[in-house]
Amino acid sequence: MQSEGGAAGAMHGALQKGALATTFTASQGLLLMIPNMFKIAGELTAAVIHVAARTIATHALSIFGDHSDVMPRPVDGLGDAGAGSVQEAQDFALVSHAATLRSRVPFLHFFDASTSHEVNKIALLETRT
């Protein structure tokens, strides 16, 4: 893919054929996905986009974390799940996938960019039998 726009288009195509698909992006990449996000939400397609929230750079890629890529999105129809720690990022990733499969509303799961590189212990969710 040339950009995250292409990745979102490929994900959209896979979703249209009935596959379970998800993608991961950050900052400018999320902005390139917006047209496909509208299509996915308008078609009530179950999907999750995971975002390491980072600063939108003005002249070069930025490593600084904030939510300037997530918050100014137009009303795109995706549900939001915002994690504030490594534990929440793991939990909300699973909850986002379960929620989108049940509701057919696509979700945007975002967390601070520093969380995507953090090494920390988490409690795994237990499976019921």
All heavy atoms as an XYZ file, in Angstrom:
941
protein
N       0.830     -1.179      0.000
C       0.000      0.000      0.000
C       0.879      1.249      0.000
O       1.924      1.274      0.638
C      -0.879      0.032      1.238
C      -1.848     -1.121      1.387
S      -3.142     -1.090      0.158
C      -2.970     -2.716     -0.511
N       0.440      2.251     -0.692
C       1.166      3.511     -0.726
C       0.973      4.318      0.550
O       1.809      5.101      0.922
C       0.714      4.354     -1.916
C       1.171      3.807     -3.246
C       2.642      4.080     -3.487
O       3.507      3.746     -2.672
N       2.941      4.691     -4.602
N      -0.175      4.140      1.189
C      -0.474      4.923      2.387
C      -1.538      4.195      3.196
O      -2.055      3.157      2.782
C      -0.992      6.310      2.003
O      -2.293      6.203      1.442
N      -1.875      4.778      4.336
C      -2.942      4.214      5.150
C      -4.295      4.317      4.449
O      -5.211      3.578      4.750
C      -3.004      4.894      6.518
C      -1.980      4.364      7.494
C      -0.631      5.057      7.377
O      -0.386      5.747      6.376
O       0.180      4.903      8.292
N      -4.420      5.252      3.503
C      -5.640      5.315      2.707
C      -5.847      4.026      1.930
O      -6.960      3.500      1.858
N      -4.777      3.502      1.354
C      -4.838      2.225      0.649
C      -5.103      1.070      1.593
O      -5.848      0.136      1.267
N      -4.499      1.112      2.767
C      -4.730      0.066      3.761
C      -6.195      0.054      4.195
O      -6.801     -1.019      4.343
C      -3.817      0.269      4.969
N      -6.773      1.235      4.395
C      -8.184      1.318      4.772
C      -9.077      0.825      3.633
O     -10.099      0.178      3.868
C      -8.554      2.747      5.161
N      -8.697      1.117      2.398
C      -9.451      0.621      1.251
C      -9.389     -0.891      1.143
O     -10.396     -1.548      0.849
N      -8.216     -1.461      1.399
C      -8.074     -2.920      1.380
C      -8.892     -3.553      2.499
O      -9.529     -4.594      2.302
C      -6.597     -3.299      1.510
N      -8.878     -2.918      3.676
C      -9.680     -3.423      4.783
C     -11.162     -3.352      4.429
O     -11.913     -4.295      4.664
C      -9.411     -2.632      6.065
C     -10.205     -3.134      7.250
S      -9.967     -2.209      8.777
C     -11.019     -0.806      8.490
N     -11.583     -2.249      3.839
C     -12.981     -2.090      3.446
C     -13.392     -3.183      2.462
O     -14.465     -3.778      2.589
C     -13.194     -0.694      2.845
C     -14.597     -0.430      2.442
N     -14.924      0.051      1.206
C     -15.775     -0.578      3.105
C     -16.240      0.194      1.118
N     -16.772     -0.193      2.256
N     -12.543     -3.470      1.496
C     -12.834     -4.540      0.530
C     -12.946     -5.897      1.197
O     -13.838     -6.688      0.879
N     -12.042     -6.177      2.133
C     -12.091     -7.449      2.859
C     -13.370     -7.552      3.679
O     -14.008     -8.613      3.728
C     -10.861     -7.586      3.747
N     -13.759     -6.447      4.312
C     -14.992     -6.441      5.099
C     -16.209     -6.690      4.210
O     -17.143     -7.391      4.600
C     -15.149     -5.104      5.835
C     -14.134     -4.807      6.942
C     -14.221     -3.339      7.352
C     -14.356     -5.719      8.138
N     -16.203     -6.128      3.012
C     -17.323     -6.309      2.089
C     -17.484     -7.754      1.656
O     -18.570     -8.193      1.324
C     -17.146     -5.415      0.851
C     -17.370     -3.955      1.136
C     -18.786     -3.705      1.623
O     -19.744     -3.972      0.927
N     -18.914     -3.204      2.828
N     -16.390     -8.498      1.650
C     -16.429     -9.913      1.277
C     -16.681    -10.827      2.469
O     -16.622    -12.033      2.356
C     -15.126    -10.312      0.573
C     -15.000     -9.728     -0.803
C     -16.106    -10.254     -1.685
C     -16.007     -9.732     -3.087
N     -17.133    -10.185     -3.902
N     -16.918    -10.232      3.653
C     -17.277    -11.023      4.817
C     -16.133    -11.384      5.746
O     -16.336    -12.112      6.711
N     -14.937    -10.902      5.481
C     -13.799    -11.193      6.352
C     -13.866    -10.331      7.612
O     -14.457     -9.250      7.607
C     -12.486    -10.923      5.620
N     -13.280    -10.819      8.682
C     -13.082     -9.992      9.868
C     -11.756     -9.279      9.666
O     -10.737     -9.919      9.410
C     -13.036    -10.842     11.129
C     -14.339    -11.534     11.525
C     -14.123    -12.424     12.727
C     -15.413    -10.507     11.808
N     -11.766     -7.954      9.748
C     -10.548     -7.196      9.473
C     -10.423     -6.040     10.445
O     -11.414     -5.501     10.933
C     -10.559     -6.671      8.037
N      -9.183     -5.666     10.713
C      -8.875     -4.524     11.560
C      -7.598     -3.888     11.027
O      -6.884     -4.485     10.225
C      -8.720     -4.957     13.033
O      -8.605     -3.796     13.844
C      -7.499     -5.827     13.233
N      -7.321     -2.681     11.456
C      -6.086     -2.024     11.044
C      -5.583     -1.155     12.183
O      -6.302     -0.899     13.144
C      -6.290     -1.194      9.750
O      -5.023     -0.736      9.273
C      -7.207     -0.016      9.983
N      -4.346     -0.715     12.067
C      -3.681      0.085     13.091
C      -3.014      1.262     12.396
O      -2.422      1.102     11.328
C      -2.623     -0.777     13.794
C      -1.888     -0.050     14.879
C      -2.311     -0.131     16.189
C      -0.773      0.707     14.591
C      -1.634      0.542     17.200
C      -0.091      1.380     15.583
C      -0.525      1.296     16.891
N      -3.097      2.449     12.989
C      -2.475      3.628     12.390
C      -2.167      4.664     13.462
O      -2.410      4.446     14.642
C      -3.376      4.237     11.292
O      -2.641      5.237     10.584
C      -4.646      4.831     11.874
N      -1.633      5.793     13.021
C      -1.334      6.921     13.914
C      -1.319      8.208     13.099
O      -1.082      8.187     11.889
C       0.021      6.727     14.594
N      -1.574      9.309     13.748
C      -1.503     10.681     13.251
C      -1.989     10.860     11.819
O      -3.149     10.635     11.531
C      -0.106     11.257     13.458
O       0.875     10.505     12.819
N      -1.108     11.253     10.897
C      -1.532     11.553      9.527
C      -2.197     10.362      8.844
O      -3.062     10.536      7.996
C      -0.345     12.014      8.669
C       0.001     13.456      8.828
C       0.930     13.725      9.999
O       1.138     12.889     10.854
N       1.466     14.924     10.054
N      -1.803      9.159      9.214
C      -2.409      7.970      8.616
C      -3.899      7.906      8.860
O      -4.669      7.505      7.987
N      -4.325      8.311     10.045
C      -5.752      8.311     10.349
C      -6.496      9.277      9.437
O      -7.587      8.981      8.955
C      -5.989      8.670     11.812
C      -7.448      8.724     12.253
C      -8.094      7.349     12.134
C      -7.562      9.246     13.663
N      -5.911     10.424      9.169
C      -6.567     11.400      8.295
C      -6.764     10.850      6.889
O      -7.746     11.165      6.222
C      -5.756     12.696      8.261
C      -5.538     13.383      9.617
C      -4.722     14.650      9.445
C      -6.860     13.668     10.301
N      -5.829     10.019      6.430
C      -5.960      9.414      5.107
C      -7.049      8.341      5.059
O      -7.531      7.984      3.990
C      -4.619      8.810      4.667
C      -3.493      9.811      4.437
C      -2.170      9.089      4.251
C      -3.807     10.693      3.237
N      -7.436      7.840      6.214
C      -8.463      6.792      6.282
C      -9.886      7.339      6.331
O     -10.842      6.588      6.195
C      -8.231      5.915      7.511
C      -7.007      5.066      7.430
S      -6.903      4.023      8.888
C      -5.553      2.963      8.429
N     -10.046      8.642      6.525
C     -11.384      9.213      6.752
C     -12.393      8.867      5.653
O     -13.521      8.479      5.968
C     -11.292     10.729      7.005
C     -10.684     10.968      8.400
C     -12.651     11.406      6.895
C     -10.432     12.413      8.744
N     -12.060      8.947      4.354
C     -13.080      8.593      3.355
C     -13.595      7.163      3.510
O     -14.798      6.917      3.411
C     -12.350      8.781      2.016
C     -11.271      9.776      2.319
C     -10.833      9.488      3.717
N     -12.699      6.231      3.776
C     -13.129      4.844      3.955
C     -13.869      4.650      5.270
O     -14.749      3.794      5.370
C     -11.927      3.896      3.884
C     -11.475      3.689      2.464
O     -12.200      3.138      1.646
N     -10.292      4.165      2.154
N     -13.535      5.443      6.279
C     -14.242      5.351      7.550
C     -15.722      5.701      7.360
O     -16.600      5.063      7.939
C     -13.584      6.259      8.594
C     -12.216      5.756      9.036
S     -11.179      6.973      9.870
C     -12.146      7.430     11.268
N     -16.000      6.709      6.537
C     -17.387      7.065      6.247
C     -18.111      5.921      5.549
O     -19.263      5.619      5.851
C     -17.452      8.329      5.381
C     -17.419      9.601      6.165
C     -16.237     10.300      6.321
C     -18.571     10.109      6.742
C     -16.198     11.482      7.043
C     -18.555     11.294      7.459
C     -17.353     11.981      7.612
N     -17.447      5.273      4.598
C     -18.066      4.158      3.881
C     -18.347      2.990      4.818
O     -19.429      2.416      4.796
C     -17.148      3.684      2.744
C     -17.008      4.649      1.602
C     -16.170      3.992      0.525
C     -15.212      4.985     -0.059
N     -14.237      4.357     -0.936
N     -17.359      2.635      5.627
C     -17.503      1.506      6.549
C     -18.634      1.763      7.539
O     -19.460      0.889      7.793
C     -16.161      1.230      7.260
C     -15.139      0.692      6.252
C     -16.331      0.268      8.426
C     -13.704      0.695      6.758
N     -18.687      2.974      8.096
C     -19.741      3.305      9.060
C     -21.107      3.365      8.381
O     -22.102      2.893      8.936
C     -19.433      4.643      9.735
N     -21.168      3.927      7.195
C     -22.443      4.046      6.485
C     -23.034      2.706      6.099
O     -24.249      2.565      5.980
N     -22.183      1.719      5.923
C     -22.640      0.374      5.559
C     -22.867     -0.511      6.783
O     -23.160     -1.693      6.640
C     -21.618     -0.279      4.624
C     -21.501      0.446      3.296
C     -20.236      0.098      2.540
O     -19.364     -0.612      3.086
O     -20.117      0.542      1.393
N     -22.704      0.069      7.988
C     -22.848     -0.684      9.241
C     -22.021     -1.966      9.207
O     -22.526     -3.072      9.387
C     -24.315     -0.982      9.541
C     -25.178      0.225      9.881
C     -26.634     -0.178     10.029
C     -24.681      0.893     11.152
N     -20.745     -1.802      8.938
C     -19.829     -2.929      8.833
C     -19.009     -3.042     10.110
O     -18.422     -2.068     10.574
C     -18.871     -2.715      7.631
O     -19.657     -2.440      6.469
C     -18.026     -3.938      7.397
N     -18.952     -4.226     10.678
C     -18.191     -4.470     11.902
C     -16.696     -4.361     11.611
O     -16.163     -5.113     10.800
C     -18.516     -5.842     12.467
N     -16.024     -3.387     12.258
C     -14.587     -3.188     12.069
C     -14.044     -2.384     13.238
O     -14.784     -1.664     13.898
C     -14.310     -2.444     10.767
N     -12.749     -2.519     13.480
C     -12.084     -1.725     14.510
C     -10.807     -1.145     13.912
O     -10.044     -1.852     13.252
C     -11.731     -2.560     15.760
C     -10.985     -1.713     16.782
C     -12.984     -3.152     16.382
N     -10.602      0.154     14.132
C      -9.358      0.828     13.751
C      -8.663      1.211     15.052
O      -9.218      1.941     15.870
C      -9.630      2.065     12.885
C     -10.338      1.661     11.592
C      -8.335      2.811     12.598
C     -10.792      2.825     10.736
N      -7.461      0.688     15.253
C      -6.669      0.995     16.441
C      -5.744      2.154     16.112
O      -5.080      2.145     15.074
C      -5.847     -0.222     16.866
C      -6.687     -1.434     17.119
N      -7.329     -1.660     18.314
C      -7.009     -2.479     16.323
C      -7.994     -2.796     18.250
N      -7.817     -3.316     17.048
N      -5.682      3.161     16.989
C      -4.905      4.372     16.714
C      -4.004      4.704     17.896
O      -4.485      4.879     19.011
C      -5.835      5.578     16.432
C      -5.023      6.827     16.139
C      -6.789      5.270     15.300
N      -2.706      4.800     17.635
C      -1.772      5.358     18.615
C      -1.833      6.866     18.422
O      -1.290      7.403     17.456
C      -0.359      4.832     18.392
N      -2.555      7.555     19.282
C      -2.848      8.982     19.102
C      -1.569      9.811     19.180
O      -0.861      9.780     20.178
C      -3.856      9.445     20.136
N      -1.290     10.567     18.117
C      -0.089     11.393     18.054
C      -0.429     12.769     17.493
O      -1.475     12.981     16.901
C       0.960     10.752     17.133
C       1.567      9.522     17.696
C       2.819      9.097     16.988
N       2.831      9.350     15.564
C       3.531      8.645     14.705
N       4.263      7.636     15.096
N       3.524      8.939     13.421
N       0.521     13.665     17.656
C       0.380     15.025     17.146
C       0.363     15.020     15.622
O       1.132     14.302     14.986
C       1.563     15.886     17.637
O       1.561     15.881     19.046
C       1.489     17.296     17.112
N      -0.500     15.831     15.047
C      -0.478     16.046     13.606
C       0.692     16.970     13.308
O       0.744     18.088     13.813
C      -1.795     16.685     13.109
C      -2.976     15.769     13.418
C      -1.717     17.011     11.637
C      -2.961     14.459     12.679
N       1.624     16.493     12.510
C       2.828     17.271     12.219
C       2.563     18.259     11.092
O       1.773     17.997     10.194
C       3.969     16.335     11.835
N       3.236     19.386     11.142
C       3.058     20.398     10.100
C       4.080     20.269      8.976
O       3.804     20.663      7.857
C       3.184     21.811     10.700
O       4.445     21.933     11.351
C       2.060     22.058     11.689
N       5.242     19.733      9.254
C       6.247     19.648      8.192
C       7.014     18.327      8.176
O       7.707     18.034      7.230
C       7.246     20.806      8.313
C       8.079     20.738      9.556
N       7.587     21.113     10.783
C       9.337     20.325      9.763
C       8.520     20.933     11.700
N       9.596     20.465     11.103
N       6.937     17.523      9.206
C       7.606     16.228      9.243
C       6.847     15.335     10.209
O       5.986     15.792     10.951
C       9.055     16.397      9.710
N       7.153     14.063     10.188
C       6.471     13.158     11.100
C       6.803     13.507     12.537
O       7.927     13.863     12.867
C       6.866     11.717     10.804
C       6.367     11.183      9.468
C       6.858      9.759      9.264
C       4.852     11.225      9.397
N       5.832     13.410     13.392
C       5.997     13.796     14.785
C       5.899     12.567     15.683
O       5.109     11.666     15.432
C       4.907     14.791     15.177
O       4.969     15.058     16.552
N       6.699     12.556     16.735
C       6.644     11.463     17.695
C       5.926     11.888     18.969
O       5.806     11.106     19.903
C       8.054     10.954     18.044
C       8.889     12.082     18.664
C       8.718     10.355     16.827
C      10.190     11.625     19.272
N       5.463     13.115     19.020
C       4.839     13.619     20.232
C       3.397     13.128     20.331
O       2.662     13.115     19.357
C       4.900     15.142     20.273
C       6.306     15.655     20.266
C       6.820     16.274     19.138
C       7.122     15.483     21.368
C       8.126     16.713     19.126
C       8.425     15.921     21.369
C       8.932     16.544     20.239
N       2.993     12.752     21.529
C       1.669     12.204     21.719
C       0.662     13.249     22.171
O       0.930     14.031     23.060
N      -0.442     13.299     21.526
C      -1.635     14.012     21.967
C      -2.795     13.450     21.159
O      -2.640     12.450     20.474
C      -1.494     15.532     21.854
C      -1.462     16.058     20.436
O      -1.806     15.301     19.505
O      -1.104     17.221     20.237
N      -3.947     14.061     21.228
C      -5.104     13.522     20.527
C      -5.529     14.398     19.356
O      -6.691     14.377     18.960
C      -6.258     13.320     21.512
C      -5.962     12.283     22.537
N      -6.281     12.439     23.856
C      -5.358     11.079     22.443
C      -5.893     11.376     24.531
N      -5.329     10.544     23.694
N      -4.602     15.150     18.794
C      -4.974     16.046     17.698
C      -5.302     15.293     16.412
O      -5.855     15.885     15.484
C      -3.874     17.081     17.437
O      -2.695     16.473     16.981
N      -5.003     14.016     16.334
C      -5.403     13.233     15.168
C      -6.781     12.604     15.349
O      -7.511     12.416     14.391
C      -4.368     12.151     14.842
C      -4.066     11.222     16.006
O      -4.516     11.504     17.132
O      -3.369     10.223     15.795
N      -7.167     12.323     16.578
C      -8.421     11.621     16.849
C      -9.586     12.587     17.043
O     -10.672     12.389     16.507
C      -8.266     10.721     18.100
C      -9.577     10.080     18.472
C      -7.198      9.669     17.863
N      -9.376     13.645     17.814
C     -10.477     14.515     18.210
C     -11.079     15.373     17.092
O     -12.287     15.595     17.099
C     -10.056     15.404     19.377
C      -9.790     14.631     20.633
S     -11.248     13.662     21.084
C     -10.531     12.457     22.155
N     -10.309     15.876     16.139
C     -10.953     16.738     15.135
C     -11.615     15.986     13.986
O     -11.993     16.584     12.994
C      -9.796     17.600     14.623
C      -8.607     16.724     14.752
C      -8.865     15.904     15.995
N     -11.780     14.663     14.113
C     -12.430     13.910     13.045
C     -13.831     14.457     12.808
O     -14.529     14.823     13.729
C     -12.580     12.429     13.430
C     -11.340     11.648     13.459
C     -11.561     10.157     13.743
N     -12.871      9.707     14.074
C     -13.264      9.350     15.300
N     -12.452      9.448     16.316
N     -14.475      8.902     15.514
N     -14.250     14.444     11.570
C     -15.641     14.805     11.318
C     -16.550     13.730     11.912
O     -16.094     12.666     12.307
C     -15.731     14.834      9.792
C     -14.569     14.057      9.311
C     -13.517     14.113     10.366
N     -17.830     14.000     11.959
C     -18.771     13.017     12.489
C     -18.823     11.872     11.481
O     -19.486     11.949     10.461
C     -20.163     13.639     12.701
C     -21.128     12.607     13.243
C     -20.056     14.826     13.630
N     -18.068     10.824     11.784
C     -17.891      9.742     10.820
C     -18.722      8.500     11.114
O     -18.739      7.562     10.340
C     -16.409      9.356     10.716
C     -15.781      9.050     12.060
O     -16.508      8.697     13.007
O     -14.545      9.172     12.167
N     -19.401      8.454     12.251
C     -20.256      7.326     12.559
C     -19.576      6.197     13.301
O     -20.216      5.191     13.596
N     -18.302      6.323     13.622
C     -17.599      5.298     14.373
C     -17.764      5.551     15.866
O     -17.746      6.698     16.309
C     -16.105      5.282     14.038
C     -15.689      4.493     12.799
C     -16.089      5.223     11.541
C     -14.206      4.234     12.816
N     -17.886      4.480     16.636
C     -17.866      4.598     18.076
C     -16.432      4.796     18.536
O     -15.496      4.376     17.857
N     -16.237      5.456     19.662
C     -14.890      5.715     20.180
C     -14.662      4.952     21.470
O     -15.553      4.862     22.313
C     -14.691      7.207     20.473
C     -14.553      8.046     19.222
O     -14.395      7.478     18.141
O     -14.600      9.278     19.337
N     -13.455      4.432     21.619
C     -13.014      3.822     22.872
C     -11.609      4.350     23.128
O     -10.696      4.067     22.360
C     -13.010      2.302     22.773
N     -11.449      5.151     24.178
C     -10.161      5.782     24.466
C      -9.508      5.189     25.691
O     -10.062      5.261     26.783
N      -8.346      4.595     25.528
C      -7.624      3.957     26.624
C      -6.566      4.900     27.178
O      -5.943      5.650     26.436
C      -6.973      2.667     26.138
N      -6.347      4.820     28.492
C      -5.374      5.683     29.148
C      -4.183      4.950     29.733
O      -3.331      5.566     30.348
N      -4.135      3.628     29.564
C      -3.016      2.843     30.102
C      -2.847      1.595     29.239
O      -3.696      1.286     28.385
C      -3.294      2.438     31.548
O      -4.354      1.506     31.608
N      -1.766      0.869     29.485
C      -1.526     -0.365     28.739
C      -2.633     -1.377     29.028
O      -3.123     -2.056     28.123
C      -0.138     -0.942     29.086
C       0.085     -2.286     28.431
C       0.950      0.037     28.673
N      -3.051     -1.471     30.292
C      -4.124     -2.395     30.653
C      -5.416     -2.033     29.925
O      -6.079     -2.901     29.352
C      -4.365     -2.375     32.168
C      -5.437     -3.359     32.627
C      -5.026     -4.802     32.470
O      -3.961     -5.182     32.933
N      -5.839     -5.595     31.821
N      -5.764     -0.762     29.926
C      -6.978     -0.332     29.227
C      -6.860     -0.545     27.724
O      -7.853     -0.875     27.070
C      -7.272      1.135     29.524
C      -7.822      1.388     30.896
C      -8.175      2.848     31.131
O      -7.997      3.682     30.221
O      -8.640      3.153     32.240
N      -5.683     -0.346     27.152
C      -5.507     -0.558     25.718
C      -5.811     -2.008     25.344
O      -6.488     -2.275     24.355
C      -4.093     -0.180     25.286
N      -5.338     -2.947     26.149
C      -5.623     -4.356     25.890
C      -7.113     -4.634     26.078
O      -7.750     -5.243     25.224
C      -4.816     -5.258     26.809
C      -5.042     -6.743     26.540
C      -5.467     -7.536     27.749
O      -4.989     -7.320     28.842
N      -6.367     -8.457     27.565
N      -7.662     -4.165     27.177
C      -9.071     -4.429     27.469
C      -9.991     -3.793     26.430
O     -10.924     -4.431     25.931
C      -9.432     -3.916     28.863
C      -8.706     -4.663     29.973
O      -8.119     -5.739     29.707
O      -8.721     -4.163     31.114
N      -9.736     -2.528     26.095
C     -10.598     -1.829     25.142
C     -10.462     -2.383     23.728
O     -11.404     -2.307     22.938
C     -10.325     -0.329     25.146
C     -10.879      0.398     26.348
C     -11.531     -0.266     27.360
C     -10.737      1.765     26.461
C     -12.038      0.396     28.469
C     -11.236      2.451     27.562
C     -11.887      1.765     28.562
N      -9.302     -2.928     23.390
C      -9.159     -3.567     22.080
C     -10.118     -4.745     21.977
O     -10.848     -4.891     20.981
C      -7.719     -4.021     21.855
N     -10.150     -5.571     23.011
C     -11.061     -6.722     23.005
C     -12.523     -6.292     23.069
O     -13.369     -6.822     22.345
C     -10.724     -7.642     24.184
C      -9.334     -8.275     24.128
C      -9.033     -9.007     25.432
C      -9.214     -9.209     22.949
N     -12.815     -5.318     23.918
C     -14.192     -4.829     24.041
C     -14.652     -4.201     22.724
O     -15.806     -4.397     22.297
C     -14.305     -3.823     25.207
C     -15.623     -3.072     25.171
C     -14.129     -4.545     26.537
N     -13.785     -3.455     22.056
C     -14.143     -2.832     20.773
C     -14.505     -3.881     19.731
O     -15.480     -3.728     18.992
C     -13.003     -1.960     20.256
O     -12.770     -0.884     21.121
N     -13.736     -4.961     19.681
C     -14.037     -6.026     18.720
C     -15.352     -6.717     19.063
O     -16.165     -6.980     18.172
C     -12.881     -7.033     18.654
C     -11.727     -6.539     17.851
N     -11.680     -6.614     16.483
C     -10.580     -5.933     18.233
C     -10.553     -6.085     16.042
N      -9.868     -5.661     17.086
N     -15.583     -6.993     20.335
C     -16.841     -7.623     20.738
C     -18.029     -6.703     20.451
O     -19.074     -7.146     19.951
C     -16.798     -7.989     22.219
N     -17.873     -5.412     20.742
C     -18.966     -4.449     20.532
C     -19.298     -4.277     19.060
O     -20.478     -4.193     18.692
C     -18.599     -3.103     21.155
N     -18.280     -4.215     18.212
C     -18.561     -4.024     16.789
C     -19.217     -5.256     16.179
O     -20.085     -5.143     15.324
C     -17.291     -3.622     16.003
O     -17.686     -3.174     14.698
C     -16.306     -4.764     15.838
N     -18.839     -6.438     16.633
C     -19.471     -7.653     16.108
C     -20.924     -7.752     16.545
O     -21.774     -8.232     15.799
C     -18.690     -8.888     16.552
C     -17.323     -9.048     15.893
C     -16.538    -10.177     16.548
C     -17.464     -9.287     14.397
N     -21.213     -7.287     17.744
C     -22.584     -7.361     18.246
C     -23.469     -6.257     17.658
O     -24.635     -6.472     17.339
C     -22.587     -7.254     19.761
C     -23.976     -7.264     20.359
C     -23.886     -7.620     21.779
N     -24.334     -8.993     21.894
C     -24.991     -9.443     22.940
N     -25.229     -8.666     23.954
N     -25.400    -10.677     22.990
N     -22.918     -5.048     17.506
C     -23.741     -3.894     17.118
C     -23.661     -3.527     15.638
O     -24.473     -2.765     15.157
C     -23.317     -2.670     17.929
O     -22.003     -2.287     17.567
N     -22.634     -4.014     14.939
C     -22.343     -3.632     13.549
C     -21.986     -2.156     13.426
O     -22.008     -1.600     12.332
C     -23.499     -3.991     12.624
C     -23.671     -5.471     12.449
C     -24.763     -5.836     11.488
N     -24.892     -4.895     10.394
C     -25.948     -4.808      9.616
N     -26.978     -5.593      9.806
N     -26.005     -3.927      8.642
N     -21.638     -1.517     14.517
C     -21.128     -0.148     14.488
C     -19.608     -0.245     14.557
O     -19.069     -0.841     15.486
C     -21.652      0.680     15.685
C     -20.965      2.031     15.759
C     -23.159      0.828     15.604
N     -18.884      0.294     13.571
C     -17.422      0.233     13.630
C     -16.884      1.101     14.771
O     -17.508      2.090     15.153
C     -16.972      0.767     12.268
C     -18.128      1.517     11.739
C     -19.364      0.960     12.367
N     -15.738      0.717     15.304
C     -15.148      1.422     16.436
C     -13.756      1.927     16.116
O     -13.012      1.302     15.358
C     -15.069      0.506     17.666
C     -16.317      0.525     18.491
C     -17.419     -0.212     18.096
C     -16.399      1.283     19.642
C     -18.585     -0.201     18.840
C     -17.562      1.312     20.395
C     -18.652      0.563     19.991
N     -13.424      3.067     16.715
C     -12.083      3.624     16.683
C     -11.540      3.493     18.104
O     -12.047      4.127     19.017
C     -12.109      5.096     16.259
C     -10.745      5.706     16.055
C     -10.327      5.518     14.600
C     -10.757      7.168     16.396
N     -10.562      2.627     18.276
C      -9.941      2.399     19.586
C      -8.625      3.170     19.596
O      -7.724      2.875     18.825
C      -9.706      0.901     19.786
C      -8.799      0.598     20.919
N      -7.669     -0.171     20.771
C      -8.830      0.981     22.214
C      -7.056     -0.262     21.935
N      -7.736      0.433     22.818
N      -8.528      4.185     20.456
C      -7.311      5.001     20.474
C      -6.694      5.046     21.857
O      -7.358      4.816     22.863
C      -7.590      6.418     19.958
C      -8.550      7.210     20.798
C      -8.100      8.049     21.799
C      -9.914      7.126     20.582
C      -8.982      8.795     22.572
C     -10.808      7.856     21.341
C     -10.336      8.695     22.344
N      -5.404      5.308     21.871
C      -4.637      5.385     23.117
C      -3.433      6.265     22.859
O      -3.058      6.504     21.707
C      -4.206      3.998     23.599
C      -3.677      3.118     22.496
C      -2.336      3.123     22.177
C      -4.540      2.307     21.780
C      -1.845      2.325     21.160
C      -4.063      1.510     20.749
C      -2.712      1.521     20.441
N      -2.831      6.795     23.920
C      -1.660      7.660     23.769
C      -0.544      6.936     23.038
O      -0.328      5.736     23.253
C      -1.137      8.110     25.133
C      -2.096      9.055     25.824
O      -2.829      9.762     25.119
O      -2.098      9.076     27.065
N       0.179      7.673     22.202
C       1.269      7.075     21.441
C       2.319      6.467     22.355
O       2.924      5.447     22.028
C       1.899      8.110     20.518
N       2.549      7.063     23.510
C       3.544      6.504     24.431
C       3.105      5.135     24.937
O       3.939      4.268     25.214
C       3.775      7.450     25.606
O       2.575      7.663     26.315
N       1.807      4.891     25.026
C       1.297      3.592     25.458
C       1.665      2.504     24.463
O       1.914      1.361     24.845
C      -0.230      3.650     25.645
O      -0.539      4.660     26.591
C      -0.802      2.336     26.111
N       1.746      2.844     23.181
C       2.067      1.833     22.171
C       3.503      1.339     22.284
O       3.836      0.291     21.730
C       1.817      2.386     20.761
O       2.747      3.396     20.455
N       4.358      2.071     22.992
C       5.756      1.659     23.156
C       6.108      1.320     24.596
O       7.245      1.033     24.904
C       6.686      2.775     22.665
C       6.547      3.045     21.208
N       5.527      3.819     20.696
C       7.268      2.634     20.152
C       5.643      3.878     19.386
N       6.687      3.163     19.026
N       5.114      1.363     25.468
C       5.359      1.148     26.890
C       5.470     -0.340     27.212
O       4.727     -1.159     26.691
C       4.209      1.757     27.699
C       4.413      1.718     29.188
C       3.300      2.438     29.923
O       2.667      3.333     29.335
O       3.058      2.091     31.085
N       6.411     -0.675     28.066
C       6.539     -2.039     28.561
C       5.962     -2.053     29.960
O       6.435     -1.338     30.844
C       8.018     -2.495     28.577
C       8.140     -3.889     29.163
C       8.599     -2.443     27.175
N       4.910     -2.843     30.152
C       4.222     -2.869     31.428
C       3.522     -4.209     31.579
O       3.193     -4.862     30.581
C       3.206     -1.726     31.490
C       2.917     -1.285     32.897
O       3.058     -2.049     33.837
N       2.496     -0.039     33.032
N       3.273     -4.620     32.788
C       2.554     -5.871     33.021
C       1.056     -5.600     32.966
O       0.576     -4.578     33.419
C       2.922     -6.436     34.388
C       4.343     -6.929     34.456
C       4.635     -7.564     35.794
C       6.085     -8.035     35.800
N       6.423     -8.710     37.055
N       0.341     -6.558     32.388
C      -1.115     -6.457     32.301
C      -1.743     -7.746     32.835
O      -1.104     -8.799     32.858
C      -1.592     -6.198     30.864
C      -1.127     -7.311     29.925
C      -1.135     -4.860     30.362
C      -1.703     -7.231     28.544
N      -2.962     -7.642     33.256
C      -3.727     -8.815     33.675
C      -4.510     -9.308     32.467
O      -5.280     -8.545     31.870
C      -4.671     -8.453     34.813
N      -4.291    -10.540     32.100
C      -4.999    -11.102     30.958
C      -6.450    -11.391     31.326
O      -6.740    -11.751     32.471
C      -4.323    -12.387     30.492
C      -2.867    -12.238     30.034
C      -2.294    -13.608     29.694
C      -2.790    -11.318     28.822
N      -7.325    -11.217     30.365
C      -8.724    -11.564     30.596
C      -8.865    -13.076     30.623
O      -8.265    -13.772     29.821
C      -9.602    -10.974     29.495
C      -9.706     -9.460     29.439
C     -10.565     -9.034     28.263
C     -10.291     -8.915     30.723
N      -9.649    -13.560     31.561
C      -9.843    -14.991     31.667
C     -10.979    -15.411     30.739
O     -11.946    -14.689     30.546
C     -10.182    -15.376     33.099
C      -9.040    -15.107     34.067
C      -9.387    -15.536     35.483
O     -10.307    -16.367     35.647
O      -8.743    -15.030     36.406
N     -10.839    -16.591     30.174
C     -11.886    -17.118     29.300
C     -12.815    -18.007     30.107
O     -12.400    -18.721     31.010
C     -11.292    -17.926     28.128
O     -10.508    -18.988     28.675
C     -10.421    -17.054     27.251
N     -14.075    -17.919     29.789
C     -15.076    -18.765     30.449
C     -15.247    -20.038     29.627
O     -15.211    -20.008     28.415
C     -16.411    -18.056     30.530
C     -16.396    -16.883     31.440
C     -17.794    -16.317     31.519
N     -17.776    -15.048     32.220
C     -18.823    -14.278     32.339
N     -19.964    -14.643     31.781
N     -18.752    -13.156     32.989
N     -15.467    -21.108     30.316
C     -15.709    -22.375     29.601
C     -17.090    -22.899     29.890
O     -17.763    -22.504     30.766
C     -14.681    -23.444     29.995
O     -14.704    -23.608     31.402
C     -13.314    -23.041     29.518
